[in-house]
Amino acid sequence: MKTEKEIVREGKRILRRLAHGARLAPARKGAFAIGATQVEGEIVAEFRKRDWLCSDDRGGFRLSDAGRGWLLRTDCSEGNAFAAQHQALVERIVTAADGSEQVVLVNEAESPLAWLRRRRHIDATQFAAGERLRRDYTLAHLTPRLGVDLSAPAHGTGGHTAPLADTVIAARQRFSRAMAAAGPSLSDLLFDICCHLKRLENAERTFGWPPRSAKIVLQIALDRLAAHYGMGTRGPERARMRSWQMKAAS
């Protein structure tokens, strides 16, 4: 029988995936699956008891409004606790998809990517790829308002479509494509580190990984993300990292 701690941990991991449009599909022996990720039938049953899931027309499940509400409350609570402890606000100029530049206020102390970059655990390209994912996540209003239907048209005065709605929808589409390009397993880590600003050791506990393993997996995930964005991978710093990874694998 699953403990409440296990159910909450799995709830945060699985429901975040469902919040981005994924579904729980029936699998063998009473289990379910999100892509290549298997989910125990017992866990799904616990989710259903809490009304976190709703049935779809193919024998599977999607995230319910109650599930979105629980995920929203959980994520907001964790995010506020972290932000209250760490503040290092700086202005940064970012380039939007249409080429325009925007000045945004960034809390560098709360970003695990900034911490890794300062210590040369990731290179400039990997850092830029992770920050681009985080920017689209923010522009898409996926936090804290996970329950908003971003596909629905928004109207301003006089029946005109609000410009912000187009920006939000475009960011949501870019974010979804990037997560799909990363793949089911790597996208989970990218979501936790880049978007929810979890520290590496916390991610390792969530996924049940050995200590110091998340850093290597994150490097691979950021490389895949950079390739999706069409970012260059040249430079001596990247060459040293790739050389180290090849030696470690041999």
C-alpha positions in Angstrom: 0.0 0.0 0.0 1.4 3.4 -1.0 2.2 6.0 1.7 0.9 9.5 1.5 4.4 10.7 0.8 4.8 8.4 -2.1 1.4 9.4 -3.6 2.3 13.1 -3.3 5.7 12.6 -4.9 4.2 10.6 -7.8 1.3 13.1 -8.0 3.7 16.0 -8.6 5.7 14.0 -11.2 2.8 12.5 -13.2 0.3 15.4 -13.0 2.9 17.9 -14.3 3.2 15.7 -17.4 -0.6 15.6 -17.7 -0.8 19.4 -17.3 1.0 19.7 -20.6 -1.6 17.7 -22.6 -0.3 14.1 -22.0 -2.7 11.3 -21.1 -2.5 8.1 -19.1 -3.0 5.2 -21.6 -3.9 1.7 -20.5 -0.9 -0.7 -20.4 -0.3 -4.3 -19.5 -1.4 -6.0 -16.2 -3.5 -3.1 -15.0 -0.8 -0.5 -15.3 -0.8 2.8 -17.3 1.7 4.7 -19.3 2.7 8.2 -20.4 4.8 7.6 -23.4 7.6 5.3 -22.3 6.9 6.0 -18.6 5.0 3.3 -16.7 2.7 4.2 -13.9 1.4 1.6 -11.4 -2.3 0.8 -11.4 -2.2 1.3 -7.6 -1.0 4.9 -8.0 -3.6 5.6 -10.7 -6.3 4.3 -8.3 -5.1 6.6 -5.6 -5.2 9.6 -8.0 -8.8 8.7 -8.9 -9.8 8.6 -5.2 -8.6 12.2 -4.9 -10.4 13.2 -8.2 -7.1 14.2 -9.8 -8.0 12.3 -13.0 -11.0 12.2 -15.4 -11.7 9.5 -17.9 -11.2 10.0 -21.6 -12.9 8.2 -24.5 -10.1 5.7 -25.1 -10.0 4.0 -21.7 -7.4 6.2 -20.3 -7.2 9.3 -18.1 -6.4 13.0 -18.3 -5.9 15.6 -15.7 -9.1 16.9 -14.0 -9.9 20.3 -12.7 -9.4 19.1 -9.2 -6.0 17.7 -10.2 -5.0 21.0 -11.7 -6.0 22.8 -8.6 -4.0 20.5 -6.3 -0.9 20.8 -8.6 -1.3 24.6 -8.6 -1.5 24.8 -4.8 1.5 22.5 -4.4 3.7 24.2 -6.9 2.9 27.7 -5.7 3.6 26.7 -2.1 7.0 25.2 -3.0 8.0 28.1 -5.2 7.1 30.8 -2.7 9.1 29.0 0.0 12.2 29.0 -2.2 11.8 32.5 -3.4 11.5 33.8 0.1 15.0 32.4 1.0 16.9 33.5 -2.1 16.7 36.8 -3.9 19.3 38.2 -6.4 17.3 40.2 -8.8 19.0 41.5 -12.0 17.7 43.0 -15.2 18.4 40.9 -18.3 17.6 41.5 -22.0 16.0 38.6 -23.7 15.1 38.2 -27.4 11.6 37.0 -28.2 10.7 34.7 -31.1 9.7 37.6 -33.3 13.2 39.2 -32.8 12.0 41.9 -30.4 14.0 42.5 -27.2 12.5 42.6 -23.7 13.9 43.6 -20.4 13.0 41.1 -17.7 13.8 40.9 -14.0 15.5 37.6 -13.2 16.3 36.1 -9.8 19.7 34.6 -10.6 20.1 33.1 -7.1 17.0 30.9 -7.5 18.2 29.5 -10.8 20.0 26.2 -10.6 21.2 26.8 -14.2 22.9 30.0 -13.1 24.6 28.2 -10.2 25.8 25.5 -12.5 27.0 28.0 -15.1 29.0 30.0 -12.6 30.8 26.8 -11.6 31.4 25.7 -15.2 29.3 22.5 -14.9 27.4 23.6 -18.0 28.5 25.7 -20.9 27.1 28.9 -22.4 25.0 27.1 -25.0 23.5 24.7 -22.5 22.7 27.6 -20.2 21.1 29.6 -23.0 18.9 26.6 -24.0 17.7 26.1 -20.5 16.9 29.8 -20.0 15.0 29.8 -23.3 12.9 26.9 -22.1 12.3 28.7 -18.8 11.3 32.0 -20.6 8.7 30.2 -22.7 7.4 28.5 -19.6 7.0 31.9 -18.0 5.5 33.6 -21.0 3.0 30.8 -21.5 1.6 31.5 -18.0 2.0 27.9 -17.1 2.9 29.1 -13.6 1.1 29.8 -11.5 -2.1 29.6 -13.6 -1.8 26.0 -14.7 -5.6 25.8 -15.1 -5.9 28.4 -17.9 -7.0 27.1 -21.3 -4.3 28.6 -23.5 -6.0 27.3 -26.7 -9.2 29.3 -26.1 -9.4 32.7 -27.9 -9.2 35.8 -25.7 -11.1 38.9 -26.7 -10.5 42.5 -25.7 -12.7 45.5 -26.1 -14.6 45.8 -29.4 -14.2 42.0 -30.1 -10.5 42.2 -31.0 -8.2 39.4 -30.0 -5.9 40.5 -27.2 -2.3 40.6 -28.3 -1.2 38.9 -25.0 -3.3 35.9 -25.9 -1.3 35.3 -29.1 1.9 35.6 -27.2 0.8 33.2 -24.6 -0.4 30.6 -27.1 2.8 30.9 -29.2 4.9 30.4 -26.0 2.8 27.4 -25.0 3.3 25.8 -28.5 7.1 26.4 -28.4 7.3 25.0 -24.9 5.4 21.9 -25.9 7.6 21.3 -28.9 10.7 21.6 -26.9 9.6 19.2 -24.2 8.5 16.7 -26.9 12.0 17.0 -28.5 13.7 16.3 -25.2 11.7 13.1 -24.8 9.7 11.7 -21.8 12.5 11.0 -19.4 14.7 14.0 -20.1 11.8 16.4 -20.2 10.9 15.5 -16.6 14.3 16.7 -15.4 14.3 19.8 -17.6 10.9 20.7 -16.1 12.1 20.3 -12.6 15.4 22.1 -13.0 14.7 24.8 -15.6 11.0 25.6 -14.8 10.4 24.7 -11.2 14.0 25.6 -10.2 14.6 22.5 -8.2 18.2 21.8 -7.0 20.0 18.8 -8.5 20.0 16.9 -5.2 16.2 17.4 -4.8 15.7 16.1 -8.4 17.8 13.0 -7.6 15.7 12.2 -4.6 12.5 12.7 -6.6 13.6 10.3 -9.3 15.5 7.9 -7.0 18.8 8.5 -8.7 22.3 8.1 -7.1 24.1 11.2 -5.9 25.7 13.5 -8.5 24.0 11.7 -11.4 21.5 14.4 -12.2 24.3 16.7 -13.4 25.3 14.3 -16.2 21.7 13.7 -17.2 21.0 17.4 -17.2 23.9 18.0 -19.5 22.5 15.5 -22.0 19.0 17.0 -21.7 20.3 20.5 -22.3 22.3 19.3 -25.3 19.2 17.8 -26.8 17.3 21.1 -26.1 20.0 23.2 -27.7 19.9 20.9 -30.8 16.1 21.4 -31.0 16.6 25.2 -30.8 19.3 25.1 -33.5 22.0 26.5 -31.2 25.6 26.1 -32.1 27.8 23.6 -30.1 31.3 24.8 -31.1 33.9 26.2 -28.7 36.7 25.0 -26.5 34.5 24.8 -23.4 32.0 22.4 -25.1 34.9 20.4 -26.6 36.4 19.8 -23.1 33.1 18.7 -21.7 32.5 16.3 -24.6 36.0 14.9 -24.2 35.4 14.4 -20.5 32.1 12.6 -21.1 33.7 10.3 -23.7 36.4 9.3 -21.2 33.9 8.7 -18.5 31.9 6.4 -20.7 34.9 4.4 -21.9 
